[in-house]
Amino acid sequence: MPFRLAPQTPVAQTPPQPEDRSTDTSPTEASTPPRTDLSRLGPMLLPNRPRRSG
């Protein structure tokens, strides 16, 4: 079991690294959506919380 887990960890980490570096547009675009989601989640989370009660 330990032998199988060892090879799987490096193999899975190796492909993702080169892909991220190759896709310069992917990381840039991905960085934009998260910011928008956080902004939308911010106001949505406020009403969800007991602001009136507090």
N, CA, C, O and CB atoms as a CASP TS submission, in Angstrom:
PFRMAT TS
TARGET T0000
AUTHOR 0000-0000-0000
METHOD Language model
MODEL 1
PARENT N/A
ATOM      1  N   MET     1       0.835  -1.219   0.000  1.00  0.00           N
ATOM      2  CA  MET     1       0.000   0.000   0.000  1.00  0.00           C
ATOM      3  C   MET     1       0.871   1.273   0.000  1.00  0.00           C
ATOM      4  O   MET     1       0.643   2.175  -0.806  1.00  0.00           O
ATOM      5  CB  MET     1      -0.945   0.004   1.238  1.00  0.00           C
ATOM      6  N   PRO     2       1.847   1.345   0.882  1.00  0.00           N
ATOM      7  CA  PRO     2       2.710   2.545   0.944  1.00  0.00           C
ATOM      8  C   PRO     2       3.448   2.763  -0.369  1.00  0.00           C
ATOM      9  O   PRO     2       3.678   3.901  -0.779  1.00  0.00           O
ATOM     10  CB  PRO     2       3.728   2.421   2.096  1.00  0.00           C
ATOM     11  N   PHE     3       3.824   1.655  -1.036  1.00  0.00           N
ATOM     12  CA  PHE     3       4.564   1.785  -2.301  1.00  0.00           C
ATOM     13  C   PHE     3       3.664   2.410  -3.366  1.00  0.00           C
ATOM     14  O   PHE     3       4.118   3.229  -4.165  1.00  0.00           O
ATOM     15  CB  PHE     3       5.091   0.398  -2.781  1.00  0.00           C
ATOM     16  N   ARG     4       2.404   2.026  -3.374  1.00  0.00           N
ATOM     17  CA  ARG     4       1.482   2.557  -4.392  1.00  0.00           C
ATOM     18  C   ARG     4       1.186   4.039  -4.134  1.00  0.00           C
ATOM     19  O   ARG     4       1.091   4.830  -5.073  1.00  0.00           O
ATOM     20  CB  ARG     4       0.159   1.742  -4.403  1.00  0.00           C
ATOM     21  N   LEU     5       1.043   4.404  -2.877  1.00  0.00           N
ATOM     22  CA  LEU     5       0.725   5.800  -2.552  1.00  0.00           C
ATOM     23  C   LEU     5       1.903   6.710  -2.894  1.00  0.00           C
ATOM     24  O   LEU     5       1.709   7.834  -3.359  1.00  0.00           O
ATOM     25  CB  LEU     5       0.359   5.941  -1.055  1.00  0.00           C
ATOM     26  N   ALA     6       3.106   6.231  -2.668  1.00  0.00           N
ATOM     27  CA  ALA     6       4.302   7.055  -2.925  1.00  0.00           C
ATOM     28  C   ALA     6       4.372   7.473  -4.402  1.00  0.00           C
ATOM     29  O   ALA     6       4.496   8.666  -4.683  1.00  0.00           O
ATOM     30  CB  ALA     6       5.590   6.278  -2.530  1.00  0.00           C
ATOM     31  N   PRO     7       4.298   6.538  -5.347  1.00  0.00           N
ATOM     32  CA  PRO     7       4.381   6.871  -6.776  1.00  0.00           C
ATOM     33  C   PRO     7       3.207   7.745  -7.216  1.00  0.00           C
ATOM     34  O   PRO     7       3.372   8.609  -8.077  1.00  0.00           O
ATOM     35  CB  PRO     7       4.420   5.588  -7.620  1.00  0.00           C
ATOM     36  N   GLN     8       2.044   7.533  -6.645  1.00  0.00           N
ATOM     37  CA  GLN     8       0.862   8.306  -7.054  1.00  0.00           C
ATOM     38  C   GLN     8       1.010   9.781  -6.680  1.00  0.00           C
ATOM     39  O   GLN     8       0.607  10.660  -7.442  1.00  0.00           O
ATOM     40  CB  GLN     8      -0.409   7.727  -6.406  1.00  0.00           C
ATOM     41  N   THR     9       1.582  10.047  -5.521  1.00  0.00           N
ATOM     42  CA  THR     9       1.707  11.446  -5.072  1.00  0.00           C
ATOM     43  C   THR     9       2.576  12.267  -6.030  1.00  0.00           C
ATOM     44  O   THR     9       2.123  13.304  -6.513  1.00  0.00           O
ATOM     45  CB  THR     9       2.302  11.501  -3.650  1.00  0.00           C
ATOM     46  N   PRO    10       3.805  11.838  -6.318  1.00  0.00           N
ATOM     47  CA  PRO    10       4.692  12.592  -7.223  1.00  0.00           C
ATOM     48  C   PRO    10       4.120  12.676  -8.639  1.00  0.00           C
ATOM     49  O   PRO    10       4.202  13.724  -9.280  1.00  0.00           O
ATOM     50  CB  PRO    10       6.083  11.941  -7.266  1.00  0.00           C
ATOM     51  N   VAL    11       3.554  11.602  -9.116  1.00  0.00           N
ATOM     52  CA  VAL    11       3.024  11.576 -10.490  1.00  0.00           C
ATOM     53  C   VAL    11       1.896  12.602 -10.633  1.00  0.00           C
ATOM     54  O   VAL    11       1.830  13.321 -11.630  1.00  0.00           O
ATOM     55  CB  VAL    11       2.508  10.147 -10.858  1.00  0.00           C
ATOM     56  N   ALA    12       1.018  12.667  -9.642  1.00  0.00           N
ATOM     57  CA  ALA    12      -0.120  13.597  -9.716  1.00  0.00           C
ATOM     58  C   ALA    12       0.369  15.038  -9.584  1.00  0.00           C
ATOM     59  O   ALA    12      -0.182  15.939 -10.217  1.00  0.00           O
ATOM     60  CB  ALA    12      -1.165  13.280  -8.610  1.00  0.00           C
ATOM     61  N   GLN    13       1.388  15.259  -8.776  1.00  0.00           N
ATOM     62  CA  GLN    13       1.890  16.625  -8.571  1.00  0.00           C
ATOM     63  C   GLN    13       2.719  17.087  -9.767  1.00  0.00           C
ATOM     64  O   GLN    13       2.796  18.285 -10.038  1.00  0.00           O
ATOM     65  CB  GLN    13       2.734  16.702  -7.283  1.00  0.00           C
ATOM     66  N   THR    14       3.339  16.153 -10.484  1.00  0.00           N
ATOM     67  CA  THR    14       4.203  16.540 -11.611  1.00  0.00           C
ATOM     68  C   THR    14       3.388  17.133 -12.772  1.00  0.00           C
ATOM     69  O   THR    14       3.736  18.212 -13.251  1.00  0.00           O
ATOM     70  CB  THR    14       5.008  15.318 -12.105  1.00  0.00           C
ATOM     71  N   PRO    15       2.329  16.479 -13.239  1.00  0.00           N
ATOM     72  CA  PRO    15       1.547  16.989 -14.369  1.00  0.00           C
ATOM     73  C   PRO    15       0.912  18.353 -14.081  1.00  0.00           C
ATOM     74  O   PRO    15       1.016  19.248 -14.920  1.00  0.00           O
ATOM     75  CB  PRO    15       0.462  15.993 -14.734  1.00  0.00           C
ATOM     76  N   PRO    16       0.267  18.546 -12.942  1.00  0.00           N
ATOM     77  CA  PRO    16      -0.388  19.821 -12.631  1.00  0.00           C
ATOM     78  C   PRO    16       0.586  20.995 -12.684  1.00  0.00           C
ATOM     79  O   PRO    16       0.219  22.071 -13.156  1.00  0.00           O
ATOM     80  CB  PRO    16      -1.035  19.753 -11.254  1.00  0.00           C
ATOM     81  N   GLN    17       1.802  20.813 -12.215  1.00  0.00           N
ATOM     82  CA  GLN    17       2.784  21.912 -12.198  1.00  0.00           C
ATOM     83  C   GLN    17       3.054  22.446 -13.611  1.00  0.00           C
ATOM     84  O   GLN    17       2.915  23.648 -13.839  1.00  0.00           O
ATOM     85  CB  GLN    17       4.105  21.436 -11.558  1.00  0.00           C
ATOM     86  N   PRO    18       3.435  21.586 -14.561  1.00  0.00           N
ATOM     87  CA  PRO    18       3.718  22.025 -15.935  1.00  0.00           C
ATOM     88  C   PRO    18       2.473  22.610 -16.595  1.00  0.00           C
ATOM     89  O   PRO    18       2.576  23.576 -17.352  1.00  0.00           O
ATOM     90  CB  PRO    18       4.251  20.851 -16.774  1.00  0.00           C
ATOM     91  N   GLU    19       1.319  22.052 -16.325  1.00  0.00           N
ATOM     92  CA  GLU    19       0.080  22.549 -16.944  1.00  0.00           C
ATOM     93  C   GLU    19      -0.192  23.986 -16.504  1.00  0.00           C
ATOM     94  O   GLU    19      -0.525  24.842 -17.325  1.00  0.00           O
ATOM     95  CB  GLU    19      -1.122  21.638 -16.574  1.00  0.00           C
ATOM     96  N   ASP    20      -0.049  24.243 -15.209  1.00  0.00           N
ATOM     97  CA  ASP    20      -0.310  25.597 -14.703  1.00  0.00           C
ATOM     98  C   ASP    20       0.639  26.603 -15.351  1.00  0.00           C
ATOM     99  O   ASP    20       0.233  27.708 -15.709  1.00  0.00           O
ATOM    100  CB  ASP    20      -0.164  25.642 -13.164  1.00  0.00           C
ATOM    101  N   ARG    21       1.903  26.211 -15.497  1.00  0.00           N
ATOM    102  CA  ARG    21       2.897  27.134 -16.064  1.00  0.00           C
ATOM    103  C   ARG    21       2.611  27.351 -17.556  1.00  0.00           C
ATOM    104  O   ARG    21       2.787  28.454 -18.074  1.00  0.00           O
ATOM    105  CB  ARG    21       4.347  26.582 -15.860  1.00  0.00           C
ATOM    106  N   SER    22       2.171  26.297 -18.233  1.00  0.00           N
ATOM    107  CA  SER    22       1.920  26.398 -19.677  1.00  0.00           C
ATOM    108  C   SER    22       0.706  27.302 -19.922  1.00  0.00           C
ATOM    109  O   SER    22       0.704  28.105 -20.855  1.00  0.00           O
ATOM    110  CB  SER    22       1.687  24.980 -20.304  1.00  0.00           C
ATOM    111  N   THR    23      -0.315  27.167 -19.085  1.00  0.00           N
ATOM    112  CA  THR    23      -1.549  27.950 -19.270  1.00  0.00           C
ATOM    113  C   THR    23      -1.442  29.264 -18.495  1.00  0.00           C
ATOM    114  O   THR    23      -1.925  29.377 -17.368  1.00  0.00           O
ATOM    115  CB  THR    23      -2.802  27.139 -18.800  1.00  0.00           C
ATOM    116  N   ASP    24      -0.811  30.237 -19.110  1.00  0.00           N
ATOM    117  CA  ASP    24      -0.664  31.539 -18.443  1.00  0.00           C
ATOM    118  C   ASP    24      -2.018  32.252 -18.360  1.00  0.00           C
ATOM    119  O   ASP    24      -2.277  33.000 -17.418  1.00  0.00           O
ATOM    120  CB  ASP    24       0.366  32.426 -19.197  1.00  0.00           C
ATOM    121  N   THR    25      -2.881  32.011 -19.361  1.00  0.00           N
ATOM    122  CA  THR    25      -4.187  32.671 -19.386  1.00  0.00           C
ATOM    123  C   THR    25      -5.118  32.016 -18.368  1.00  0.00           C
ATOM    124  O   THR    25      -5.953  32.694 -17.770  1.00  0.00           O
ATOM    125  CB  THR    25      -4.807  32.613 -20.808  1.00  0.00           C
ATOM    126  N   SER    26      -4.986  30.729 -18.169  1.00  0.00           N
ATOM    127  CA  SER    26      -5.871  30.011 -17.238  1.00  0.00           C
ATOM    128  C   SER    26      -5.774  30.601 -15.827  1.00  0.00           C
ATOM    129  O   SER    26      -6.790  30.991 -15.253  1.00  0.00           O
ATOM    130  CB  SER    26      -5.515  28.504 -17.209  1.00  0.00           C
ATOM    131  N   PRO    27      -4.577  30.671 -15.272  1.00  0.00           N
ATOM    132  CA  PRO    27      -4.393  31.212 -13.920  1.00  0.00           C
ATOM    133  C   PRO    27      -4.887  32.652 -13.810  1.00  0.00           C
ATOM    134  O   PRO    27      -5.484  33.036 -12.804  1.00  0.00           O
ATOM    135  CB  PRO    27      -2.920  31.142 -13.522  1.00  0.00           C
ATOM    136  N   THR    28      -4.637  33.437 -14.841  1.00  0.00           N
ATOM    137  CA  THR    28      -5.071  34.845 -14.812  1.00  0.00           C
ATOM    138  C   THR    28      -6.597  34.919 -14.774  1.00  0.00           C
ATOM    139  O   THR    28      -7.171  35.639 -13.957  1.00  0.00           O
ATOM    140  CB  THR    28      -4.523  35.620 -16.048  1.00  0.00           C
ATOM    141  N   GLU    29      -7.239  34.178 -15.656  1.00  0.00           N
ATOM    142  CA  GLU    29      -8.705  34.207 -15.711  1.00  0.00           C
ATOM    143  C   GLU    29      -9.292  33.609 -14.432  1.00  0.00           C
ATOM    144  O   GLU    29     -10.308  34.081 -13.923  1.00  0.00           O
ATOM    145  CB  GLU    29      -9.223  33.436 -16.955  1.00  0.00           C
ATOM    146  N   ALA    30      -8.644  32.573 -13.927  1.00  0.00           N
ATOM    147  CA  ALA    30      -9.144  31.908 -12.718  1.00  0.00           C
ATOM    148  C   ALA    30      -9.058  32.864 -11.529  1.00  0.00           C
ATOM    149  O   ALA    30      -9.887  32.815 -10.621  1.00  0.00           O
ATOM    150  CB  ALA    30      -8.340  30.607 -12.429  1.00  0.00           C
ATOM    151  N   SER    31      -8.056  33.727 -11.546  1.00  0.00           N
ATOM    152  CA  SER    31      -7.883  34.671 -10.433  1.00  0.00           C
ATOM    153  C   SER    31      -9.019  35.702 -10.438  1.00  0.00           C
ATOM    154  O   SER    31      -9.408  36.209  -9.386  1.00  0.00           O
ATOM    155  CB  SER    31      -6.499  35.386 -10.526  1.00  0.00           C
ATOM    156  N   THR    32      -9.543  36.004 -11.625  1.00  0.00           N
ATOM    157  CA  THR    32     -10.600  37.019 -11.712  1.00  0.00           C
ATOM    158  C   THR    32     -11.932  36.509 -11.143  1.00  0.00           C
ATOM    159  O   THR    32     -12.537  37.199 -10.322  1.00  0.00           O
ATOM    160  CB  THR    32     -10.792  37.452 -13.171  1.00  0.00           C
ATOM    161  N   PRO    33     -12.404  35.333 -11.549  1.00  0.00           N
ATOM    162  CA  PRO    33     -13.679  34.799 -11.049  1.00  0.00           C
ATOM    163  C   PRO    33     -13.727  34.725  -9.525  1.00  0.00           C
ATOM    164  O   PRO    33     -14.709  35.167  -8.930  1.00  0.00           O
ATOM    165  CB  PRO    33     -13.925  33.420 -11.628  1.00  0.00           C
ATOM    166  N   PRO    34     -12.709  34.186  -8.882  1.00  0.00           N
ATOM    167  CA  PRO    34     -12.695  34.071  -7.419  1.00  0.00           C
ATOM    168  C   PRO    34     -12.961  35.422  -6.755  1.00  0.00           C
ATOM    169  O   PRO    34     -13.693  35.494  -5.768  1.00  0.00           O
ATOM    170  CB  PRO    34     -11.346  33.508  -6.939  1.00  0.00           C
ATOM    171  N   ARG    35     -12.379  36.478  -7.285  1.00  0.00           N
ATOM    172  CA  ARG    35     -12.569  37.813  -6.688  1.00  0.00           C
ATOM    173  C   ARG    35     -14.034  38.230  -6.798  1.00  0.00           C
ATOM    174  O   ARG    35     -14.608  38.778  -5.857  1.00  0.00           O
ATOM    175  CB  ARG    35     -11.653  38.868  -7.382  1.00  0.00           C
ATOM    176  N   THR    36     -14.629  37.962  -7.958  1.00  0.00           N
ATOM    177  CA  THR    36     -16.031  38.334  -8.149  1.00  0.00           C
ATOM    178  C   THR    36     -16.919  37.507  -7.229  1.00  0.00           C
ATOM    179  O   THR    36     -17.866  38.025  -6.637  1.00  0.00           O
ATOM    180  CB  THR    36     -16.455  38.143  -9.623  1.00  0.00           C
ATOM    181  N   ASP    37     -16.608  36.212  -7.114  1.00  0.00           N
ATOM    182  CA  ASP    37     -17.416  35.335  -6.259  1.00  0.00           C
ATOM    183  C   ASP    37     -17.370  35.823  -4.816  1.00  0.00           C
ATOM    184  O   ASP    37     -18.391  35.861  -4.130  1.00  0.00           O
ATOM    185  CB  ASP    37     -16.918  33.870  -6.347  1.00  0.00           C
ATOM    186  N   LEU    38     -16.177  36.196  -4.362  1.00  0.00           N
ATOM    187  CA  LEU    38     -16.024  36.655  -2.971  1.00  0.00           C
ATOM    188  C   LEU    38     -16.859  37.913  -2.751  1.00  0.00           C
ATOM    189  O   LEU    38     -17.504  38.071  -1.714  1.00  0.00           O
ATOM    190  CB  LEU    38     -14.524  36.932  -2.635  1.00  0.00           C
ATOM    191  N   SER    39     -16.840  38.804  -3.738  1.00  0.00           N
ATOM    192  CA  SER    39     -17.593  40.057  -3.604  1.00  0.00           C
ATOM    193  C   SER    39     -19.087  39.744  -3.502  1.00  0.00           C
ATOM    194  O   SER    39     -19.803  40.344  -2.701  1.00  0.00           O
ATOM    195  CB  SER    39     -17.312  41.010  -4.810  1.00  0.00           C
ATOM    196  N   ARG    40     -19.539  38.810  -4.312  1.00  0.00           N
ATOM    197  CA  ARG    40     -20.969  38.465  -4.300  1.00  0.00           C
ATOM    198  C   ARG    40     -21.320  37.719  -3.019  1.00  0.00           C
ATOM    199  O   ARG    40     -22.399  37.902  -2.455  1.00  0.00           O
ATOM    200  CB  ARG    40     -21.338  37.608  -5.538  1.00  0.00           C
ATOM    201  N   LEU    41     -20.388  36.870  -2.566  1.00  0.00           N
ATOM    202  CA  LEU    41     -20.642  36.086  -1.353  1.00  0.00           C
ATOM    203  C   LEU    41     -20.659  37.003  -0.132  1.00  0.00           C
ATOM    204  O   LEU    41     -21.410  36.769   0.815  1.00  0.00           O
ATOM    205  CB  LEU    41     -19.571  34.978  -1.181  1.00  0.00           C
ATOM    206  N   GLY    42     -19.832  38.045  -0.159  1.00  0.00           N
ATOM    207  CA  GLY    42     -19.753  38.969   0.982  1.00  0.00           C
ATOM    208  C   GLY    42     -21.130  39.485   1.372  1.00  0.00           C
ATOM    209  O   GLY    42     -21.578  39.226   2.489  1.00  0.00           O
ATOM    210  N   PRO    43     -21.822  40.212   0.481  1.00  0.00           N
ATOM    211  CA  PRO    43     -23.149  40.758   0.782  1.00  0.00           C
ATOM    212  C   PRO    43     -24.157  39.662   1.083  1.00  0.00           C
ATOM    213  O   PRO    43     -25.046  39.846   1.914  1.00  0.00           O
ATOM    214  CB  PRO    43     -23.647  41.605  -0.376  1.00  0.00           C
ATOM    215  N   MET    44     -24.025  38.527   0.415  1.00  0.00           N
ATOM    216  CA  MET    44     -24.977  37.420   0.619  1.00  0.00           C
ATOM    217  C   MET    44     -24.807  36.821   2.015  1.00  0.00           C
ATOM    218  O   MET    44     -25.781  36.426   2.654  1.00  0.00           O
ATOM    219  CB  MET    44     -24.781  36.321  -0.462  1.00  0.00           C
ATOM    220  N   LEU    45     -23.567  36.760   2.474  1.00  0.00           N
ATOM    221  CA  LEU    45     -23.301  36.169   3.789  1.00  0.00           C
ATOM    222  C   LEU    45     -23.792  37.101   4.895  1.00  0.00           C
ATOM    223  O   LEU    45     -24.239  36.641   5.945  1.00  0.00           O
ATOM    224  CB  LEU    45     -21.789  35.877   3.962  1.00  0.00           C
ATOM    225  N   LEU    46     -23.709  38.393   4.663  1.00  0.00           N
ATOM    226  CA  LEU    46     -24.133  39.355   5.696  1.00  0.00           C
ATOM    227  C   LEU    46     -25.609  39.159   6.047  1.00  0.00           C
ATOM    228  O   LEU    46     -25.935  39.006   7.225  1.00  0.00           O
ATOM    229  CB  LEU    46     -23.890  40.809   5.217  1.00  0.00           C
ATOM    230  N   PRO    47     -26.514  39.158   5.059  1.00  0.00           N
ATOM    231  CA  PRO    47     -27.945  38.960   5.333  1.00  0.00           C
ATOM    232  C   PRO    47     -28.205  37.588   5.942  1.00  0.00           C
ATOM    233  O   PRO    47     -29.085  37.442   6.790  1.00  0.00           O
ATOM    234  CB  PRO    47     -28.766  39.122   4.046  1.00  0.00           C
ATOM    235  N   ASN    48     -27.447  36.585   5.516  1.00  0.00           N
ATOM    236  CA  ASN    48     -27.640  35.234   6.051  1.00  0.00           C
ATOM    237  C   ASN    48     -27.411  35.225   7.560  1.00  0.00           C
ATOM    238  O   ASN    48     -28.087  34.507   8.296  1.00  0.00           O
ATOM    239  CB  ASN    48     -26.689  34.229   5.357  1.00  0.00           C
ATOM    240  N   ARG    49     -26.455  36.026   8.007  1.00  0.00           N
ATOM    241  CA  ARG    49     -26.132  36.054   9.443  1.00  0.00           C
ATOM    242  C   ARG    49     -27.194  36.867  10.202  1.00  0.00           C
ATOM    243  O   ARG    49     -27.866  37.716   9.618  1.00  0.00           O
ATOM    244  CB  ARG    49     -24.707  36.663   9.678  1.00  0.00           C
ATOM    245  N   PRO    50     -27.332  36.604  11.470  1.00  0.00           N
ATOM    246  CA  PRO    50     -28.338  37.330  12.292  1.00  0.00           C
ATOM    247  C   PRO    50     -27.916  38.768  12.546  1.00  0.00           C
ATOM    248  O   PRO    50     -27.621  39.139  13.683  1.00  0.00           O
ATOM    249  CB  PRO    50     -28.558  36.612  13.642  1.00  0.00           C
ATOM    250  N   ARG    51     -27.885  39.587  11.484  1.00  0.00           N
ATOM    251  CA  ARG    51     -27.466  40.988  11.647  1.00  0.00           C
ATOM    252  C   ARG    51     -28.536  41.769  12.416  1.00  0.00           C
ATOM    253  O   ARG    51     -28.220  42.575  13.291  1.00  0.00           O
ATOM    254  CB  ARG    51     -27.202  41.650  10.261  1.00  0.00           C
ATOM    255  N   ARG    52     -29.787  41.523  12.082  1.00  0.00           N
ATOM    256  CA  ARG    52     -30.881  42.254  12.746  1.00  0.00           C
ATOM    257  C   ARG    52     -30.930  41.878  14.229  1.00  0.00           C
ATOM    258  O   ARG    52     -31.133  42.730  15.094  1.00  0.00           O
ATOM    259  CB  ARG    52     -32.253  41.945  12.061  1.00  0.00           C
ATOM    260  N   SER    53     -30.739  40.588  14.502  1.00  0.00           N
ATOM    261  CA  SER    53     -30.787  40.132  15.901  1.00  0.00           C
ATOM    262  C   SER    53     -29.615  40.721  16.683  1.00  0.00           C
ATOM    263  O   SER    53     -29.771  41.203  17.805  1.00  0.00           O
ATOM    264  CB  SER    53     -30.760  38.576  15.977  1.00  0.00           C
ATOM    265  N   GLY    54     -28.421  40.667  16.051  1.00  0.00           N
ATOM    266  CA  GLY    54     -27.207  41.152  16.717  1.00  0.00           C
ATOM    267  C   GLY    54     -27.386  42.616  17.112  1.00  0.00           C
ATOM    268  O   GLY    54     -26.478  43.216  17.686  1.00  0.00           O
TER
END
